[in-house]
Amino acid sequence: MRGALLLAMLLAGGGAAVGGEEPLRVGSKKFTESVILGDTVKLLLESDGHRVEHKKQLGGSRILFDALESGEIDVYPEYTGTLLRELLADARLATWNDAKVHLRSRGIGVIGPLGFNNTYALGMKEKRAASLGIRMISDLREHAGLKLGFTNEFMQREDGWPGLRTRYDLPHEDARGMDHDMAYRGLGAGEVDVMDCYSTDAEIVHYGLRTLEDDLAYFPSYQAVLLYRVALETEAQGIVALLSQLAGRISADLMRRMNAGVKIERRAELAVAAELLEAATGVRPVEVIVATRAERVWRRTKEHLLMTAIALTAIILLGLLLGVAAAKVRWLAPPILGFVGLIWTVPALGLFYVMMPVVGLYEKAAITALLLYGLLPVVRNTQLGITTIAKPIMESAHVLGLSAWERLRRIELPLAAPSIFAGIKSAVVITVGTATIGAIIGAGGYGQPILTGIRRDDMAIVLEGLLPAMGMALVLLMLTDLVERLIVSPGLRLKADR
Amino acid sequence: MLALHGVTKRFGDTVALDDVSLDVTAGRTTALIGPSGCGKSTVLRLLVGLVRPSDGEVMVGDVLVGRDTERAVRRTVGYVIQEGGLFPHMTARRNVTLAARHAGWTPERIGERLETLVALTSFPGDALDRYPLQLSGGQRQRLALMRGLMLDPDVLLLDEPFAALDPVVRHELQEELRAIFERLGKTVVLVTHDLAEASFLGHEIVLMDAGRIVQRGAFRDFVDAPATPFVTRFVRAQRAPWDAS
């Protein structure tokens, strides 16, 4: 136990030593384009000498927007359509200019549009479109025989196929709903002629698609912009001007190629972002170091171990305290066991969200959640270990004149130790495993490569997080076993042999 | 030396002791006997403050046993319970010396006392560093006795000390125990359900039934002048096999 505390302090100290001036925090959503833009912003800021931390794939729009508003992050890429239709929908703003005024009043500034519009688009094979002479969506009117394959979402959304068909007065009756990837494959095989896509999808490059011009301006605009905290204008002068270099410089074609660089060519986001930055602004990044696998794993290991060690130390200390209280003070048992049991039933994903207003994002939130989850086995096993000590033994302790503290220290805790250690081992496994979820709130750790791997559909990257996480759980279990051998009296192990 | 004055003890609706008064003379061995649930163990537990009377007073020496005095009382009373109540995570040595270490004795004093006790109880010296589960039943009982005697108490209370032993070991230990009691001259209260054991070890026998004292005296009194038909039945139920012939 003392060892774990030492380790936690060491790691915490190590983390703090890096500190100094607070770095700027860039956020990004959990899809590739957002991560590339986040990395691009990071490189741009670094080229001007700022220290930057990129909190990658934090989650969805709402989480990032809230994080920006509460000052957890300083800047992140967003889309105008998302702001008008989702984030600010309640404010009922008519135009983008209204939205900018509204955002300003909430302490949020806007840079951009950056130059591309990532909205719905209809795509056709370049060759097929060329042979039929189709350039715009209106052109489809003349070709009633084309086979349309749309995602189920596009088929059903009011602003999807139903509205599109009405606006353009399209004659096609049998548009079919299908999976996005199936549609791409169908396009290749000639089963599908027209499909829906996003205008900056990497696949548009990969499959050689022509995106049809939305000549009646039916699809809403999803212009990419950067949102930043207005306070930055005074806190860090020149930053807004610096970031404004990106405004209007990223075309849909450029963005598409960058997305393909990551998703199809499987290059690192940071390397692709460096290319994007140079192509868009002419700024050469100071130095782009794409971490090697060993460096990445080592960094994730430190993050994961730091979270786990601090959480486990707190779990053990608080768990023992609550367990002893529940065992010794009869009326405290139901509320304590009820509380830790109730937390256990809250799904981890939901817990992060519920706690966000209180503890925010990042490591602090992750550690708090881990602490809450890990408590149950330690509390319950401590309480159980103490209350199940044979009555004659406790009476002997009383009659020998031991004080309450001495009874606890010399008799109850040593006798409950095997049960307590069983609880600690459960907590170790739970904590190491649950800590991977910390990645969705920017706490890093082994969850980061798992998320990235899932996003990029790359098993090797998923395993980069999965295998070390399993290894860490096993190593910590072995350590716990070792400590147990040192602490638990040999007199109690005899019992197990019998 | 030890006294119960009009003590009643209720556990919920059950009456364990019903207005019991008892005086135990200093320096003598008193055997409390009776069927299961008669209240004999409750008397011992009252004397060390493990339970408190619902009514009446419990005295040890001239101290009234209560919340404030129980820890002081326990230093003058040694208590040996069924199966020993030994601490399985401590070696024999640590089991015996725990109370003395807690009371702040010097290591030299503890060492001397331990030597005396090992000799007194014929506990094998090389077994001192074993754990209770590595000891035989007889050794465990000797160990419990040593632990009860460690602080050299004036009073020794024993609750069914031989219950878990096989007959041969039990017989040996009874002999030794009687010799030890005679040598130490302590006030001893022994709880048992075996009349032969009670008469062998006790100067005086106290027979209890259903929370009351039925009769007290020497073994012969129980045979020659039974106070109630219950006494006769109890004595007859305990007869030795050779009585039948």
Interface residues (C-beta under 8 A of the other chain):
Chain A: A390 P392 I393 E395 S396 A397 H398 V399 L400 G401 L402 S403 E406 R410 I411 P414 L415 A417 V488 S489 P490 G491 L492 L494 K495 R498
Chain B: V48 L50 R71 R74 R75 V77 Y79 I81 Q82 E83 G84 G85 L86 F87 P88 H89 M90 T91 L98 A99 H102 A103 Y131 P132 L133 Q134 R147
